[in-house]
Amino acid sequence: MSRLGKALAGRWGFHMLEEMRGVHEFEPAHGGGGKRPMVFRATWGTDDVREWIDPRSDDFLVHDLDGTVTIDGLCRETPCRGTLALRYFRDATIRYTFEFEAGGTRYRYVGEKMGIRPWNWMWSHTRCYGRLTRIDTGELVSTSLTTFRFRSVPRFLASLRLG
């Protein structure tokens, strides 16, 4: 059996570190005040590629995500956990969903890279439009635009870990 065949016969996975930087703006009920910096760094990947690429699986093209988020005026390098879903075939999006706690309140962030098409990857794979809500009330706290910067591609690719 080939080396690739042996690897795929057992559990095999990968993980990568991604960083998104940009701005967010609090809703008026949460202070408003204009655009403020936002950063999230997250390692995402899968421990089992076979399940990940199986369209019958609940985890089809869904990665676990674990990292930190900084939302100026709310939190700094706060641990977050969630998923990254490559929804290419469903609705042409990539969706980041994670939760974290700041100041005794639980929050949920949902960000999407939209309009994913082979011919527009330089735009669609770099801009992520996000919404931050309180988990307990569902109230919108902030909206954001973060980007994956091309100069971070070498670091992103070098972060690939197999196994």
Phi and psi in degrees as a GROMACS rama.xvg file:
@    title "Ramachandran Plot"
@    xaxis  label "Phi"
@    yaxis  label "Psi"
@TYPE xy
-67.6342  163.959  SER-2
-59.7429  -42.3738  ARG-3
-63.7606  -43.8673  LEU-4
-59.6084  -41.4696  GLY-5
-64.6504  -41.8519  LYS-6
-63.8683  -42.2476  ALA-7
-75.7235  -17.7132  LEU-8
-71.4401  -27.9346  ALA-9
-105.221  -172.768  GLY-10
-73.1897  131.441  ARG-11
-145.163  136.687  TRP-12
-147.079  -171.766  GLY-13
-154.504  158.947  PHE-14
-145.528  144.876  HIS-15
-139.475  150.254  MET-16
-100.239  124.967  LEU-17
-121.078  142.82  GLU-18
-124.301  131.191  GLU-19
-119.976  130.319  MET-20
-125.814  147.699  ARG-21
175.353  -141.969  GLY-22
-133.389  157.243  VAL-23
-135.429  163.211  HIS-24
-139.492  122.41  GLU-25
-64.9087  146.173  PHE-26
-67.5201  153.983  GLU-27
-52.5192  -38.6305  PRO-28
-65.9014  -13.6847  ALA-29
-116.006  21.2749  HIS-30
109.737  -18.4858  GLY-31
49.3756  -134.225  GLY-32
93.9575  11.191  GLY-33
89.7015  -176.906  GLY-34
-75.8875  138.722  LYS-35
-134.348  154.976  ARG-36
-64.3781  148.233  PRO-37
-145.366  139.954  MET-38
-143.006  136.176  VAL-39
-133.15  138.218  PHE-40
-120.63  127.779  ARG-41
-145.463  139.84  ALA-42
-93.139  129.661  THR-43
-134.201  157.008  TRP-44
163.159  -163.376  GLY-45
-141.228  150.544  THR-46
-91.7015  -12.1819  ASP-47
-141.937  96.3107  ASP-48
-61.7509  -36.3003  VAL-49
-60.4711  -43.3509  ARG-50
-70.3065  -37.3329  GLU-51
-62.415  -36.5362  TRP-52
-95.5127  2.81826  ILE-53
-85.0549  111.94  ASP-54
-63.1501  -15.0235  PRO-55
-84.6687  -11.5983  ARG-56
-80.9426  146.835  SER-57
-65.2254  -21.9251  ASP-58
-97.6852  18.3956  ASP-59
-57.1401  114.726  PHE-60
57.0733  30.0908  LEU-61
-113.769  130.761  VAL-62
-112.722  144.981  HIS-63
-71.104  147.517  ASP-64
-132.053  134.827  LEU-65
-146.391  127.416  ASP-66
-173.785  -147.083  GLY-67
-135.219  154.54  THR-68
-133.306  139.835  VAL-69
-121.43  120.237  THR-70
-124.682  103.075  ILE-71
-53.129  129.311  ASP-72
93.0174  -6.32526  GLY-73
-129.634  -49.9266  LEU-74
-156.359  161.454  CYS-75
-135.667  121.363  ARG-76
45.3285  49.2776  GLU-77
-88.1653  132.92  THR-78
-59.4462  139.728  PRO-79
-137.838  156.72  CYS-80
-148.532  141.882  ARG-81
179.247  -138.228  GLY-82
-140.808  157.498  THR-83
-122.37  121.986  LEU-84
-114.59  121.793  ALA-85
-86.7311  97.1539  LEU-86
-100.826  42.4653  ARG-87
-55.3031  -44.226  TYR-88
-90.2227  -15.5684  PHE-89
-87.6098  -60.0672  ARG-90
-142.488  23.9509  ASP-91
56.3304  44.1793  ALA-92
-133.007  164.008  THR-93
-119.099  124.603  ILE-94
-116.765  124.973  ARG-95
-101.123  124.569  TYR-96
-130.703  122.477  THR-97
-148.179  160.594  PHE-98
-123.417  153.741  GLU-99
-159.054  168.641  PHE-100
-119.82  136.751  GLU-101
-143.607  128.327  ALA-102
59.1999  32.6161  GLY-103
80.0075  5.74448  GLY-104
-116.623  138.807  THR-105
-91.0776  136.508  ARG-106
-125.239  155.047  TYR-107
-126.914  129.561  ARG-108
-109.101  132.712  TYR-109
-128.432  117.54  VAL-110
-123.011  144.815  GLY-111
-132.498  136.399  GLU-112
-95.1453  122.354  LYS-113
-115.154  161.418  MET-114
67.1301  36.2418  GLY-115
-67.1441  119.166  ILE-116
-141.832  152.08  ARG-117
-58.2125  -31.7856  PRO-118
-86.1244  -7.43876  TRP-119
-124.737  24.1676  ASN-120
-57.1822  -31.4193  TRP-121
-65.8233  -27.1934  MET-122
-95.1173  -51.1657  TRP-123
-68.7849  -29.2822  SER-124
-89.269  2.13791  HIS-125
-112.717  -26.6307  THR-126
-102.917  127.934  ARG-127
-123.623  119.298  CYS-128
-97.3758  122.524  TYR-129
-123.326  159.165  GLY-130
-133.899  129.524  ARG-131
-108.719  125.759  LEU-132
-127.714  156.839  THR-133
-77.5756  134.891  ARG-134
-69.8528  -38.9613  ILE-135
-68.6298  -33.1586  ASP-136
-114.874  -17.6245  THR-137
77.656  2.29099  GLY-138
-66.4088  134.14  GLU-139
-71.0032  126.105  LEU-140
-103.439  -40.9873  VAL-141
-157.493  152.2  SER-142
-119.003  154.714  THR-143
-147.133  161.483  SER-144
-133.434  113.804  LEU-145
-117.675  156.987  THR-146
-132.511  149.104  THR-147
-90.6101  119.117  PHE-148
-89.1111  133.868  ARG-149
-59.42  -31.3393  PHE-150
-67.3595  -13.1821  ARG-151
-90.6278  -0.177105  SER-152
-57.4524  -47.0162  VAL-153
-58.2922  -42.722  PRO-154
-65.6413  -40.5653  ARG-155
-60.0296  -50.2314  PHE-156
-65.9683  -37.3901  LEU-157
-68.6738  -17.582  ALA-158
-80.6362  -8.75054  SER-159
-57.211  125.662  LEU-160
-125.162  124.106  ARG-161
-98.4137  153.025  LEU-162
